[in-house]
Amino acid sequence: MSRYVLVEAISQFRMRYVVEVPDDIEEELYFKDGTRSFPCTPEEWAKDTVTCEEAKEFSQHHLGETIVSTREVTLEEAVAQYRIDEPVIGAAWDDDLIIKNTITSLDPKEDRGTPVSEMGDLKFTTAGDYIYPGSDPQT
């Protein structure tokens, strides 16, 4: 009988951003309404822009996976965990589809996945985004 191990990992990326910074960022400015700006360095401005997720991605490099935990599980526990982690697809797929499409097998021929036409009632936009039941993808 086969044994299964659940491996939890963190995937890390080195991201780069190039942020345009105002010329007067290091000056304290007074506005007509009585408020004022607080000067900061160009680097602080750029870091704040990235932290607020307002910057466009310039480039990225995958640094790899860092394994944080492992534990042996039964096939039933693995399927149950998938349904917790991915509730929408987990509800649409039966156990066999989950096993075939998400669990790495010893036989590489079994790791080819399932054609979309056999995946049940899942619906996707032309961009590949999942359409939730009852939602209107046009909005």
N, CA, C and O atoms as a MOPAC input file, in Angstrom:
PM7 MOZYME 1SCF
protein

 N      0.84000 1    -1.18300 1     0.00000 1
 C      0.00000 1     0.00000 1     0.00000 1
 C      0.88300 1     1.24400 1     0.00000 1
 O      1.89800 1     1.30500 1     0.69500 1
 N      0.47600 1     2.23100 1    -0.79300 1
 C      1.24700 1     3.46500 1    -0.90600 1
 C      1.16000 1     4.29600 1     0.36400 1
 O      0.18600 1     4.22900 1     1.11400 1
 N      2.20600 1     5.07800 1     0.57900 1
 C      2.24000 1     6.02700 1     1.68500 1
 C      2.35500 1     7.42200 1     1.08300 1
 O      2.90300 1     7.59900 1    -0.00500 1
 N      1.83300 1     8.40400 1     1.80100 1
 C      1.81200 1     9.78100 1     1.30500 1
 C      2.35800 1    10.71400 1     2.36800 1
 O      2.11600 1    10.53000 1     3.56100 1
 N      3.10200 1    11.72300 1     1.91700 1
 C      3.65600 1    12.72800 1     2.82100 1
 C      3.21000 1    14.09500 1     2.32300 1
 O      3.39600 1    14.42900 1     1.15300 1
 N      2.62400 1    14.88100 1     3.21500 1
 C      2.23400 1    16.25600 1     2.92900 1
 C      3.42200 1    17.14800 1     3.27000 1
 O      3.90100 1    17.15700 1     4.40400 1
 N      3.88700 1    17.89200 1     2.28300 1
 C      5.02900 1    18.80100 1     2.45900 1
 C      4.50800 1    20.23200 1     2.36100 1
 O      3.89800 1    20.60500 1     1.36000 1
 N      4.74900 1    21.03200 1     3.39900 1
 C      4.37200 1    22.44300 1     3.36700 1
 C      5.63600 1    23.26500 1     3.13600 1
 O      6.65400 1    23.06400 1     3.79800 1
 N      5.55000 1    24.20100 1     2.17700 1
 C      6.72100 1    24.99200 1     1.80500 1
 C      6.31400 1    26.43500 1     1.55300 1
 O      5.15200 1    26.73700 1     1.27900 1
 N      7.29000 1    27.30800 1     1.65200 1
 C      7.11900 1    28.71800 1     1.30700 1
 C      7.88700 1    28.95100 1     0.00900 1
 O      9.06900 1    28.62100 1    -0.09600 1
 N      7.20600 1    29.51900 1    -0.96300 1
 C      7.84600 1    29.86200 1    -2.23000 1
 C      8.24500 1    31.33000 1    -2.16700 1
 O      7.41500 1    32.18900 1    -1.86800 1
 N      9.50400 1    31.61900 1    -2.44400 1
 C      9.99300 1    32.99400 1    -2.31700 1
 C     10.41700 1    33.55600 1    -3.66900 1
 O     10.97200 1    32.84900 1    -4.51000 1
 N     10.14300 1    34.84600 1    -3.85600 1
 C     10.54400 1    35.55900 1    -5.05800 1
 C     11.29700 1    36.81800 1    -4.66300 1
 O     10.95900 1    37.46300 1    -3.67100 1
 N     12.31000 1    37.16700 1    -5.43000 1
 C     12.95800 1    38.46500 1    -5.30900 1
 C     12.25600 1    39.34700 1    -6.33000 1
 O     12.30900 1    39.07500 1    -7.52900 1
 N     11.60500 1    40.39300 1    -5.86500 1
 C     10.86100 1    41.29100 1    -6.73500 1
 C     11.63600 1    42.59200 1    -6.89300 1
 O     12.32200 1    43.03100 1    -5.97000 1
 N     11.52500 1    43.20400 1    -8.06800 1
 C     12.11200 1    44.52800 1    -8.29000 1
 C     11.03300 1    45.46700 1    -8.80200 1
 O     10.15500 1    45.07900 1    -9.57200 1
 N     11.12300 1    46.73000 1    -8.34700 1
 C     10.21100 1    47.78300 1    -8.76300 1
 C     11.04200 1    49.02100 1    -9.06400 1
 O     12.05400 1    49.26200 1    -8.40700 1
 N     10.63000 1    49.80000 1   -10.04200 1
 C     11.23500 1    51.10300 1   -10.28600 1
 C     10.11700 1    52.11500 1   -10.08800 1
 O      9.09800 1    52.06600 1   -10.77800 1
 N     10.30800 1    53.04200 1    -9.13500 1
 C      9.25400 1    53.96600 1    -8.73100 1
 C      9.69200 1    55.39600 1    -9.01800 1
 O     10.76400 1    55.82500 1    -8.59100 1
 N      8.85700 1    56.12700 1    -9.74200 1
 C      9.10300 1    57.55200 1    -9.96500 1
 C      8.81200 1    58.30000 1    -8.66400 1
 O      7.81500 1    58.03500 1    -7.99100 1
 N      9.69100 1    59.23100 1    -8.32400 1
 C      9.58600 1    59.96900 1    -7.06500 1
 C      9.48000 1    61.46200 1    -7.37900 1
 O     10.20500 1    61.95700 1    -8.24100 1
 N      8.58600 1    62.19100 1    -6.69100 1
 C      8.48300 1    63.64000 1    -6.92600 1
 C      9.79100 1    64.36000 1    -6.61000 1
 O     10.53300 1    63.96300 1    -5.71200 1
 N     10.05900 1    65.42700 1    -7.36300 1
 C     11.29300 1    66.20300 1    -7.15300 1
 C     11.35500 1    66.84600 1    -5.77700 1
 O     12.43100 1    66.96200 1    -5.19100 1
 N     10.19600 1    67.26700 1    -5.25400 1
 C     10.17000 1    68.01900 1    -4.00200 1
 C      9.88800 1    67.13900 1    -2.78300 1
 O      9.43900 1    67.64900 1    -1.75600 1
 N     10.13400 1    65.86200 1    -2.86900 1
 C      9.77900 1    64.92500 1    -1.79800 1
 C     10.53500 1    65.20800 1    -0.49800 1
 O     10.04600 1    64.87900 1     0.58300 1
 N     11.71100 1    65.80800 1    -0.59000 1
 C     12.51100 1    66.05100 1     0.60700 1
 C     12.22800 1    67.41700 1     1.23800 1
 O     12.85900 1    67.78800 1     2.22700 1
 N     11.26800 1    68.17000 1     0.65800 1
 C     10.93500 1    69.49500 1     1.17900 1
 C      9.61900 1    69.43200 1     1.95500 1
 O      8.70700 1    68.68900 1     1.58900 1
 N      9.53200 1    70.20900 1     3.01700 1
 C      8.27200 1    70.32400 1     3.74000 1
 C      7.41800 1    71.34700 1     3.00400 1
 O      7.85000 1    72.47700 1     2.77600 1
 N      6.20500 1    70.94800 1     2.63300 1
 C      5.31700 1    71.82200 1     1.87400 1
 C      4.10400 1    72.18000 1     2.71700 1
 O      3.60600 1    71.36600 1     3.49500 1
 N      3.63000 1    73.43100 1     2.54600 1
 C      2.41800 1    73.88800 1     3.22900 1
 C      1.33300 1    74.09200 1     2.17400 1
 O      1.57000 1    74.71200 1     1.13700 1
 N      0.14600 1    73.56600 1     2.45100 1
 C     -0.94600 1    73.64200 1     1.48900 1
 C     -1.93700 1    74.71300 1     1.90400 1
 O     -1.92800 1    75.15900 1     3.05100 1
 N     -2.81000 1    75.13700 1     0.95900 1
 C     -3.78600 1    76.20000 1     1.20800 1
 C     -4.72900 1    75.86400 1     2.35700 1
 O     -5.18900 1    76.76400 1     3.06100 1
 N     -5.02100 1    74.58500 1     2.55400 1
 C     -5.95400 1    74.20100 1     3.62600 1
 C     -5.28000 1    74.13800 1     4.99700 1
 O     -5.91200 1    73.74100 1     5.97600 1
 N     -4.01400 1    74.52200 1     5.07500 1
 C     -3.30700 1    74.55200 1     6.35200 1
 C     -2.54300 1    73.27700 1     6.67800 1
 O     -1.78000 1    73.23500 1     7.64300 1
 N     -2.74400 1    72.25600 1     5.88600 1
 C     -2.00100 1    71.01400 1     6.13700 1
 C     -0.60800 1    71.14100 1     5.54900 1
 O     -0.32300 1    72.04700 1     4.76600 1
 N      0.24200 1    70.22500 1     5.93800 1
 C      1.59700 1    70.24700 1     5.39800 1
 C      2.05300 1    68.82800 1     5.09400 1
 O      1.52100 1    67.85700 1     5.63100 1
 N      3.02200 1    68.73100 1     4.24500 1
 C      3.59800 1    67.43200 1     3.93300 1
 C      4.79200 1    67.19100 1     4.84800 1
 O      5.39000 1    68.13200 1     5.36900 1
 N      5.11900 1    65.96100 1     5.02900 1
 C      6.29000 1    65.63000 1     5.82900 1
 C      7.36600 1    65.11000 1     4.89000 1
 O      7.14400 1    64.14900 1     4.15400 1
 N      8.51000 1    65.73300 1     4.91400 1
 C      9.55500 1    65.32700 1     3.98400 1
 C     10.03900 1    63.90300 1     4.26100 1
 O     10.06500 1    63.44200 1     5.40200 1
 N     10.41000 1    63.24200 1     3.20500 1
 C     11.01700 1    61.91500 1     3.34800 1
 C     12.04000 1    61.74400 1     2.23900 1
 O     12.08900 1    62.53800 1     1.30000 1
 N     12.83200 1    60.73700 1     2.35000 1
 C     13.83800 1    60.48200 1     1.33000 1
 C     13.17200 1    59.81400 1     0.12800 1
 O     12.09700 1    59.22800 1     0.26300 1
 N     13.79100 1    59.89500 1    -1.02600 1
 C     13.25100 1    59.18800 1    -2.19100 1
 C     13.09300 1    57.68000 1    -1.93400 1
 O     12.13300 1    57.06000 1    -2.39200 1
 N     14.04600 1    57.10500 1    -1.19600 1
 C     13.97100 1    55.68000 1    -0.87900 1
 C     12.74900 1    55.36300 1    -0.01800 1
 O     12.07600 1    54.35600 1    -0.24100 1
 N     12.45700 1    56.23200 1     0.98200 1
 C     11.27600 1    56.02200 1     1.82600 1
 C      9.99500 1    56.10200 1     1.00100 1
 O      9.08400 1    55.29300 1     1.17700 1
 N      9.93100 1    57.07500 1     0.10800 1
 C      8.76200 1    57.22800 1    -0.76500 1
 C      8.56900 1    55.95500 1    -1.60200 1
 O      7.46000 1    55.42700 1    -1.69300 1
 N      9.64100 1    55.47800 1    -2.19900 1
 C      9.56300 1    54.29000 1    -3.04900 1
 C      9.15800 1    53.05600 1    -2.23900 1
 O      8.33600 1    52.25900 1    -2.69200 1
 N      9.73800 1    52.89600 1    -1.03200 1
 C      9.37800 1    51.75700 1    -0.18200 1
 C      7.91200 1    51.81400 1     0.21400 1
 O      7.23500 1    50.78600 1     0.21400 1
 N      7.40800 1    52.99600 1     0.55100 1
 C      5.99100 1    53.14100 1     0.89400 1
 C      5.09900 1    52.78100 1    -0.29600 1
 O      4.06100 1    52.14300 1    -0.12100 1
 N      5.49600 1    53.18200 1    -1.49000 1
 C      4.72100 1    52.87400 1    -2.69600 1
 C      4.63000 1    51.36800 1    -2.89700 1
 O      3.56600 1    50.84800 1    -3.23300 1
 N      5.74000 1    50.66500 1    -2.69500 1
 C      5.75000 1    49.20400 1    -2.83800 1
 C      4.94400 1    48.55600 1    -1.71800 1
 O      4.15800 1    47.64500 1    -1.97800 1
 N      5.12500 1    49.00900 1    -0.47100 1
 C      4.40700 1    48.44900 1     0.66900 1
 C      2.90000 1    48.59300 1     0.49500 1
 O      2.14400 1    47.69800 1     0.87200 1
 N      2.46100 1    49.70700 1    -0.07200 1
 C      1.02700 1    49.94800 1    -0.29500 1
 C      0.51400 1    49.24100 1    -1.54700 1
 O     -0.64200 1    49.40900 1    -1.93400 1
 N      1.37900 1    48.45300 1    -2.17400 1
 C      1.04100 1    47.68000 1    -3.38500 1
 C      0.54800 1    48.58100 1    -4.50700 1
 O     -0.39800 1    48.24100 1    -5.21700 1
 N      1.19500 1    49.73700 1    -4.66200 1
 C      0.83600 1    50.69000 1    -5.70700 1
 C      1.88900 1    50.73300 1    -6.81700 1
 O      1.77200 1    51.53100 1    -7.74700 1
 N      2.91100 1    49.88600 1    -6.72700 1
 C      3.99700 1    49.90100 1    -7.70000 1
 C      3.80700 1    48.79500 1    -8.73200 1
 O      3.31600 1    47.71100 1    -8.41600 1
 N      4.19700 1    49.08000 1    -9.95200 1
 C      4.19100 1    48.06400 1   -11.00400 1
 C      5.41900 1    47.17300 1   -10.83300 1
 O      6.50000 1    47.63400 1   -10.46400 1
 N      5.22400 1    45.89600 1   -11.10700 1
 C      6.35400 1    44.96300 1   -11.02900 1
 C      7.32500 1    45.25300 1   -12.16600 1
 O      6.91800 1    45.39300 1   -13.31900 1
 N      8.60000 1    45.34200 1   -11.83800 1
 C      9.65300 1    45.56400 1   -12.82800 1
 C     10.21000 1    44.22100 1   -13.29100 1
 O     10.32700 1    43.96700 1   -14.49000 1
 N     10.55400 1    43.35800 1   -12.32000 1
 C     11.03100 1    42.00600 1   -12.63900 1
 C     10.92500 1    41.14500 1   -11.39000 1
 O     10.72100 1    41.64200 1   -10.28200 1
 N     11.06800 1    39.83700 1   -11.60000 1
 C     11.05800 1    38.91800 1   -10.47000 1
 C     11.96600 1    37.73500 1   -10.77000 1
 O     12.22100 1    37.39500 1   -11.92500 1
 N     12.44600 1    37.11900 1    -9.69500 1
 C     13.29200 1    35.93500 1    -9.80500 1
 C     12.88600 1    34.97800 1    -8.69400 1
 O     12.89000 1    35.34300 1    -7.51900 1
 N     12.53300 1    33.74100 1    -9.07300 1
 C     12.11700 1    32.76000 1    -8.07400 1
 C     13.34400 1    32.26000 1    -7.32000 1
 O     14.30600 1    31.79000 1    -7.92800 1
 N     13.30500 1    32.36400 1    -6.00000 1
 C     14.43900 1    31.95600 1    -5.16600 1
 C     14.32800 1    30.51200 1    -4.69700 1
 O     15.26900 1    29.96200 1    -4.12600 1
 N     13.18200 1    29.90900 1    -4.94000 1
 C     13.03600 1    28.50100 1    -4.58200 1
 C     12.03600 1    28.28200 1    -3.46500 1
 O     11.35100 1    29.20100 1    -3.01400 1
 N     11.97900 1    27.04500 1    -3.04100 1
 C     11.05300 1    26.61600 1    -2.00100 1
 C     11.82000 1    26.37300 1    -0.71100 1
 O     12.92100 1    25.82100 1    -0.71900 1
 N     11.22500 1    26.79200 1     0.38900 1
 C     11.76300 1    26.49400 1     1.70800 1
 C     10.75000 1    25.60500 1     2.41300 1
 O      9.62600 1    26.03300 1     2.67900 1
 N     11.13300 1    24.38900 1     2.71200 1
 C     10.22100 1    23.45300 1     3.36500 1
 C     10.09600 1    23.83500 1     4.83100 1
 O     11.09500 1    24.00200 1     5.53100 1
 N      8.84600 1    23.97200 1     5.29000 1
 C      8.61100 1    24.36000 1     6.67800 1
 C      8.07800 1    23.21300 1     7.52600 1
 O      8.23900 1    23.22300 1     8.74600 1
 N      7.44300 1    22.21700 1     6.89400 1
 C      6.98400 1    21.06100 1     7.66600 1
 C      6.64400 1    19.89900 1     6.73600 1
 O      6.37600 1    20.09000 1     5.55000 1
 N      6.66100 1    18.70900 1     7.29200 1
 C      6.23300 1    17.49900 1     6.59100 1
 C      5.50300 1    16.61400 1     7.58000 1
 O      5.79300 1    16.61800 1     8.77600 1
 N      4.54100 1    15.84500 1     7.05600 1
 C      3.88300 1    14.85800 1     7.89600 1
 C      3.26500 1    13.79300 1     7.00700 1
 O      2.79100 1    14.08800 1     5.91000 1
 N      3.27100 1    12.57200 1     7.47800 1
 C      2.65800 1    11.47900 1     6.72900 1
 C      1.14800 1    11.58400 1     6.88500 1
 O      0.63800 1    11.83000 1     7.97800 1
 N      0.43700 1    11.39200 1     5.76600 1
 C     -1.02500 1    11.46100 1     5.76100 1
 C     -1.58700 1    10.27900 1     4.98600 1
 O     -0.89500 1     9.67100 1     4.16900 1
 N     -2.83200 1     9.96500 1     5.24800 1
 C     -3.52100 1     8.96900 1     4.42400 1
 C     -4.03800 1     9.68400 1     3.18100 1
 O     -4.08300 1    10.91300 1     3.13300 1
 N     -4.42300 1     8.91300 1     2.19100 1
 C     -4.98300 1     9.50000 1     0.98200 1
 C     -6.27100 1    10.26100 1     1.30700 1
 O     -6.53400 1    11.31800 1     0.73400 1
 N     -7.05800 1     9.72500 1     2.21400 1
 C     -8.30600 1    10.38800 1     2.61800 1
 C     -8.01700 1    11.72600 1     3.31300 1
 O     -8.72200 1    12.70900 1     3.08200 1
 N     -6.98300 1    11.76400 1     4.16300 1
 C     -6.61200 1    13.01200 1     4.83200 1
 C     -6.12200 1    14.04900 1     3.81400 1
 O     -6.40300 1    15.23900 1     3.95000 1
 N     -5.39000 1    13.58800 1     2.79800 1
 C     -4.90100 1    14.50100 1     1.76800 1
 C     -6.06300 1    15.11100 1     0.99200 1
 O     -6.07200 1    16.31600 1     0.74100 1
 N     -7.03700 1    14.30000 1     0.61300 1
 C     -8.20400 1    14.79800 1    -0.11300 1
 C     -8.99000 1    15.77900 1     0.76400 1
 O     -9.42400 1    16.82500 1     0.28300 1
 N     -9.17100 1    15.45000 1     2.02600 1
 C     -9.87800 1    16.34000 1     2.95200 1
 C     -9.13400 1    17.67000 1     3.09800 1
 O     -9.76700 1    18.72500 1     3.13300 1
 N     -7.80400 1    17.63800 1     3.18500 1
 C     -7.01600 1    18.86200 1     3.29100 1
 C     -7.16400 1    19.70600 1     2.02700 1
 O     -7.24800 1    20.93200 1     2.10400 1
 N     -7.19400 1    19.05200 1     0.86100 1
 C     -7.37500 1    19.79200 1    -0.39300 1
 C     -8.71100 1    20.53200 1    -0.38100 1
 O     -8.79200 1    21.68700 1    -0.79600 1
 N     -9.74800 1    19.86400 1     0.09300 1
 C    -11.07800 1    20.49400 1     0.13500 1
 C    -11.10400 1    21.68500 1     1.10200 1
 O    -11.85700 1    22.63600 1     0.89100 1
 N    -10.29600 1    21.63800 1     2.14800 1
 C    -10.17800 1    22.77600 1     3.06600 1
 C     -9.41500 1    23.91700 1     2.39000 1
 O     -9.83000 1    25.07500 1     2.45400 1
 N     -8.29300 1    23.57900 1     1.74200 1
 C     -7.43600 1    24.59100 1     1.11800 1
 C     -8.06500 1    25.21200 1    -0.12900 1
 O     -7.87800 1    26.40000 1    -0.38900 1
 N     -8.80600 1    24.41900 1    -0.89800 1
 C     -9.39700 1    24.85400 1    -2.17000 1
 C    -10.88900 1    24.52400 1    -2.17300 1
 O    -11.30800 1    23.61400 1    -2.88900 1
 N    -11.69900 1    25.24000 1    -1.39300 1
 C    -13.10300 1    24.84800 1    -1.21400 1
 C    -13.94700 1    24.87300 1    -2.48700 1
 O    -14.83600 1    24.03400 1    -2.63500 1
 N    -13.70500 1    25.78700 1    -3.39100 1
 C    -14.53400 1    25.86600 1    -4.59300 1
 C    -14.27300 1    24.68300 1    -5.51900 1
 O    -15.20100 1    23.97200 1    -5.90500 1
 N    -13.01500 1    24.47700 1    -5.87000 1
 C    -12.68400 1    23.35100 1    -6.75700 1
 C    -12.87000 1    22.03600 1    -6.01100 1
 O    -13.31600 1    21.05100 1    -6.60000 1
 N    -12.53500 1    22.00500 1    -4.72600 1
 C    -12.71300 1    20.79600 1    -3.93400 1
 C    -14.15500 1    20.33100 1    -3.89100 1
 O    -14.41900 1    19.13100 1    -3.82500 1
 N    -15.08800 1    21.26600 1    -3.92700 1
 C    -16.51400 1    20.90100 1    -3.93500 1
 C    -16.95000 1    20.41900 1    -5.31100 1
 O    -17.84800 1    19.58400 1    -5.41700 1
 N    -16.32700 1    20.93300 1    -6.36300 1
 C    -16.72400 1    20.57200 1    -7.72400 1
 C    -16.11600 1    19.24000 1    -8.17800 1
 O    -16.69500 1    18.55400 1    -9.02000 1
 N    -14.96100 1    18.87100 1    -7.62900 1
 C    -14.28000 1    17.65400 1    -8.05200 1
 C    -14.59500 1    16.50200 1    -7.10700 1
 O    -14.75800 1    16.69500 1    -5.90200 1
 N    -14.67900 1    15.30100 1    -7.67500 1
 C    -14.79200 1    14.11300 1    -6.82800 1
 C    -13.39200 1    13.70800 1    -6.36800 1
 O    -12.39800 1    14.28200 1    -6.81200 1
 N    -13.31900 1    12.71900 1    -5.48100 1
 C    -12.02400 1    12.30300 1    -4.92300 1
 C    -11.03300 1    11.89900 1    -6.00800 1
 O     -9.85400 1    12.24400 1    -5.93100 1
 N    -11.50400 1    11.16700 1    -7.02100 1
 C    -10.60000 1    10.70200 1    -8.07900 1
 C     -9.97500 1    11.86000 1    -8.84600 1
 O     -8.78900 1    11.81000 1    -9.17200 1
 N    -10.75900 1    12.91500 1    -9.14300 1
 C    -10.20300 1    14.07100 1    -9.84500 1
 C     -9.17100 1    14.79600 1    -8.98400 1
 O     -8.13400 1    15.22900 1    -9.48600 1
 N     -9.45300 1    14.92700 1    -7.69600 1
 C     -8.49200 1    15.56700 1    -6.79200 1
 C     -7.19100 1    14.76200 1    -6.77400 1
 O     -6.10700 1    15.33000 1    -6.90600 1
 N     -7.29600 1    13.46300 1    -6.61300 1
 C     -6.10200 1    12.60900 1    -6.55300 1
 C     -5.32500 1    12.68900 1    -7.86300 1
 O     -4.10300 1    12.83400 1    -7.85200 1
 N     -6.02900 1    12.59400 1    -8.99400 1
 C     -5.37100 1    12.58500 1   -10.30100 1
 C     -4.67300 1    13.90800 1   -10.61900 1
 O     -3.61900 1    13.92200 1   -11.25600 1
 N     -5.26800 1    15.02100 1   -10.17000 1
 C     -4.75800 1    16.33700 1   -10.57000 1
 C     -3.87900 1    17.03100 1    -9.54500 1
 O     -3.24500 1    18.03500 1    -9.87000 1
 N     -3.82000 1    16.52700 1    -8.31100 1
 C     -3.07400 1    17.27600 1    -7.29400 1
 C     -2.05100 1    16.46000 1    -6.52000 1
 O     -1.21000 1    17.03700 1    -5.82900 1
 N     -2.09500 1    15.15000 1    -6.61200 1
 C     -1.17500 1    14.32300 1    -5.82500 1
 C     -0.12200 1    13.72700 1    -6.74000 1
 O     -0.44800 1    13.10900 1    -7.75400 1
 N      1.13700 1    13.91300 1    -6.38300 1
 C      2.25000 1    13.42600 1    -7.19200 1
 C      2.37300 1    11.92000 1    -7.02300 1
 O      2.52300 1    11.40500 1    -5.91500 1
 N      2.30600 1    11.23300 1    -8.14800 1
 C      2.34000 1     9.77100 1    -8.16800 1
 C      3.75800 1     9.27200 1    -8.45000 1
 O      4.59500 1    10.00600 1    -8.97400 1
 N      4.01100 1     8.01900 1    -8.09500 1
 C      5.28700 1     7.39200 1    -8.45400 1
 C      5.35800 1     7.11200 1    -9.94800 1
 O      6.44800 1     7.02800 1   -10.51400 1
 N      4.19700 1     6.96700 1   -10.59300 1
 C      4.12000 1     6.67900 1   -12.01500 1
 C      3.92500 1     7.98800 1   -12.78400 1
 O      2.85600 1     8.59400 1   -12.69800 1
 N      4.93500 1     8.43400 1   -13.53400 1
 C      4.82100 1     9.71600 1   -14.24100 1
 C      3.65300 1     9.74600 1   -15.22600 1
 O      3.13400 1    10.82300 1   -15.52000 1
 N      3.23000 1     8.59900 1   -15.73900 1
 C      2.10900 1     8.55800 1   -16.67900 1
 C      0.81200 1     8.98600 1   -15.99800 1
 O     -0.09700 1     9.48600 1   -16.66100 1
 N      0.71600 1     8.79800 1   -14.68700 1
 C     -0.48200 1     9.16900 1   -13.95500 1
 C     -0.51300 1    10.65100 1   -13.60800 1
 O     -1.54000 1    11.14400 1   -13.14300 1
 N      0.57600 1    11.37100 1   -13.81900 1
 C      0.66100 1    12.77900 1   -13.42300 1
 C      0.36100 1    13.73700 1   -14.57000 1
 O      0.84800 1    14.86700 1   -14.57200 1
 N     -0.42100 1    13.30800 1   -15.53000 1
 C     -0.72900 1    14.15600 1   -16.67600 1
 C     -1.93500 1    15.05100 1   -16.44400 1
 O     -2.19600 1    15.94300 1   -17.25100 1
 N     -2.66700 1    14.84000 1   -15.37800 1
 C     -3.82700 1    15.68400 1   -15.08900 1
 C     -5.03900 1    15.27500 1   -15.89700 1
 O     -5.00400 1    14.30600 1   -16.65500 1
 N     -6.09900 1    16.01900 1   -15.72500 1
 C     -7.37200 1    15.74000 1   -16.36600 1
 C     -7.69700 1    16.85400 1   -17.34800 1
 O     -7.52800 1    18.03200 1   -17.03200 1
 N     -8.17000 1    16.48300 1   -18.55300 1
 C     -8.58600 1    17.52900 1   -19.49100 1
 C     -9.70400 1    18.38600 1   -18.87800 1
 O    -10.53500 1    17.87900 1   -18.12400 1
 N     -9.71900 1    19.66400 1   -19.20000 1
 C    -10.70800 1    20.58300 1   -18.65200 1
 C    -12.12400 1    20.07700 1   -18.93300 1
 O    -13.02100 1    20.26800 1   -18.11300 1
 N    -12.33000 1    19.44100 1   -20.07300 1
 C    -13.67000 1    18.96400 1   -20.43000 1
 C    -14.19400 1    17.91900 1   -19.46000 1
 O    -15.39900 1    17.66900 1   -19.42600 1
 N    -13.32500 1    17.30300 1   -18.67400 1
 C    -13.74100 1    16.27900 1   -17.72500 1
 C    -13.74400 1    16.76900 1   -16.27700 1
 O    -13.85800 1    15.95900 1   -15.35700 1
 N    -13.62300 1    18.06900 1   -16.06100 1
 C    -13.48600 1    18.60100 1   -14.71200 1
 C    -14.79900 1    19.04700 1   -14.08600 1
 O    -14.77800 1    19.79800 1   -13.11100 1
 N    -15.91200 1    18.62200 1   -14.59900 1
 C    -17.18800 1    18.94300 1   -13.96400 1
 C    -17.69400 1    20.31300 1   -14.34400 1
 O    -17.50800 1    20.75400 1   -15.47800 1
 N    -18.33500 1    20.99400 1   -13.40300 1
 C    -19.02100 1    22.24900 1   -13.67200 1
 C    -18.15100 1    23.48700 1   -13.49300 1
 O    -18.67900 1    24.58400 1   -13.31600 1
 N    -16.83900 1    23.33500 1   -13.53300 1
 C    -15.96600 1    24.50300 1   -13.38300 1
 C    -16.05600 1    25.36900 1   -14.62700 1
 O    -16.06700 1    24.86300 1   -15.74900 1
 N    -16.12000 1    26.67500 1   -14.42100 1
 C    -16.18800 1    27.59700 1   -15.54200 1
 C    -15.10700 1    28.65200 1   -15.34300 1
 O    -14.86400 1    29.11800 1   -14.23000 1
 N    -14.45300 1    29.02200 1   -16.47100 1
 C    -13.35800 1    29.97300 1   -16.42200 1
 C    -13.57200 1    31.07200 1   -17.45200 1
 O    -14.20800 1    30.85000 1   -18.48200 1
 N    -13.04000 1    32.26100 1   -17.17200 1
 C    -13.06000 1    33.34900 1   -18.14900 1
 C    -11.99700 1    33.05500 1   -19.19700 1
 O    -11.20300 1    32.12700 1   -19.04200 1
 N    -11.98300 1    33.84800 1   -20.26700 1
 C    -10.96000 1    33.65200 1   -21.29700 1
 C     -9.56300 1    33.93300 1   -20.75500 1
 O     -8.57500 1    33.46700 1   -21.32300 1
 N     -9.47000 1    34.69900 1   -19.64900 1
 C     -8.17300 1    34.97200 1   -19.02000 1
 C     -7.74000 1    33.84700 1   -18.09300 1
 O     -6.63300 1    33.88300 1   -17.55500 1
 N     -8.60700 1    32.83600 1   -17.89800 1
 C     -8.25400 1    31.71100 1   -17.04200 1
 C     -8.69500 1    31.84900 1   -15.60600 1
 O     -8.37700 1    30.98700 1   -14.78800 1
 N     -9.42500 1    32.91700 1   -15.26400 1
 C     -9.90100 1    33.10600 1   -13.89300 1
 C    -11.15300 1    32.27100 1   -13.66600 1
 O    -12.00300 1    32.16000 1   -14.54900 1
 N    -11.26200 1    31.68500 1   -12.47900 1
 C    -12.42100 1    30.87100 1   -12.13100 1
 C    -13.64300 1    31.75900 1   -11.96800 1
 O    -13.56300 1    32.82700 1   -11.36100 1
 N    -14.78600 1    31.31600 1   -12.51300 1
 C    -16.05100 1    32.03000 1   -12.35700 1
 C    -16.82500 1    31.33900 1   -11.24700 1
 O    -17.20300 1    30.17600 1   -11.38200 1
 N    -17.06000 1    32.04400 1   -10.15800 1
 C    -17.78700 1    31.47600 1    -9.03000 1
 C    -19.25400 1    31.29100 1    -9.39000 1
 O    -19.83200 1    32.13600 1   -10.07300 1
 N    -19.87100 1    30.18900 1    -8.93600 1
 C    -21.28000 1    29.95200 1    -9.25600 1
 C    -22.13400 1    31.13600 1    -8.81600 1
 O    -21.98900 1    31.65100 1    -7.70700 1
 N    -23.03900 1    31.56100 1    -9.72100 1
 C    -23.95800 1    32.65800 1    -9.41700 1
 C    -23.35700 1    34.03700 1    -9.62800 1
 O    -24.05400 1    35.03800 1    -9.46300 1
 N    -22.06900 1    34.11700 1    -9.99300 1
 C    -21.45900 1    35.43800 1   -10.21300 1
 C    -21.54300 1    35.79600 1   -11.68900 1
 O    -21.72600 1    34.92900 1   -12.54300 1
 N    -21.40800 1    37.07200 1   -11.97300 1
 C    -21.42100 1    37.55300 1   -13.34600 1
 C    -20.02000 1    38.00700 1   -13.69100 1
 O    -19.56100 1    39.02900 1   -13.17900 1
 N    -19.31800 1    37.26200 1   -14.56000 1
 C    -17.91500 1    37.62000 1   -14.86100 1
 C    -17.78300 1    38.93000 1   -15.63400 1
 O    -16.67300 1    39.44100 1   -15.78300 1
 N    -18.89200 1    39.48700 1   -16.12800 1
 C    -18.82800 1    40.72700 1   -16.88800 1
 C    -18.70600 1    41.95700 1   -16.00000 1
 O    -18.35200 1    43.03600 1   -16.47700 1
 N    -19.00200 1    41.80000 1   -14.69200 1
 C    -18.97800 1    42.95900 1   -13.81000 1
 C    -17.63600 1    43.12100 1   -13.17300 1
 O    -17.43100 1    44.05200 1   -12.39400 1

